[in-house]
Amino acid sequence: MAEFRLPPNSRIRKGVTHKAPPGSREVRTFRIYRFDPTSGENPRVDSFELDVKSCGPMVLDALIQIKAAVDSSLTFRRSCREGICGSCAMNIDGLNRLACTTSMQDLGGEIRIYPLPHMPVVKDLVPDLTNFYAQYASVKPWLQTRTPAPPDRERLQSKEEQEKIDRPAACILCACCSTACPSYWWNSDRFLGPAALLAAYRWIIDSRDEATGERLDELEDPFRLYRCHTIMNCTDVCPKDLNPAKAIAEIKKMLVERQS
């Protein structure tokens, strides 16, 4: 039988356990991934026993409490705390989610928290999103026009035209979808991934945009678009209930139709 082992510097070791203080009323255990590339040490998983009565109901509330009262070196991103900015995206109990909108009551037993999968780690729960943002920028997510704007008004849309882009435009770039996609795991250097392709679709169907042909030309590539195999993980994990898989399918359909 073949035996597969991680490289020695990738093996996760057991970390430190922080016990809850005496008199805690409702203790939950959080097992949190810790890694500092500058230390030269392997990743580890630290255990934190936290009295969840001492903080708010969301996983982000618990992380903030742990950082404030137990271990100030714990590193994670967060900003709005309202599910709008996407900063606190992480892998919680095996699913990519926003920590600020994930209730601890919806999670059973120990809560395991890791950074978004298959991304370089800056520190602890902070992934390096440099490539992710570069791919988003590569689809030119802005209005491209050739004709001058009307001198007396904006470029107008009908209500129906606006509704077509309303949902795709709601993406918050949290990266939950792309980092849940196996095709993106293996081909992230060339496959744009669900988030960037959803953004591309949003501009392709914008009635005011005049670069539809060029946008489709840029996507017609064996890797940039067609590495999507309709696994649907992207749609399953999207915290805004968007459908990147459907958007990608629509782009493929447009490419076929323009050849007929």
PyMOL commands that set and color helices and strands:
alter all, ss='L'
color gray80, all
select helices_A, chain A and resi 8-10+37-39+52-54+59-69+99-101+104-106+130-138+159-166+168-170+178-180+182-187+193-204+212-219+233-237+244-257
alter helices_A, ss='H'
color red, helices_A
select strands_A, chain A and resi 13-18+27-34+44-51+89-92+95-98+111-114+121-123+126-127
alter strands_A, ss='S'
color yellow, strands_A
deselect
rebuild
show_as cartoon
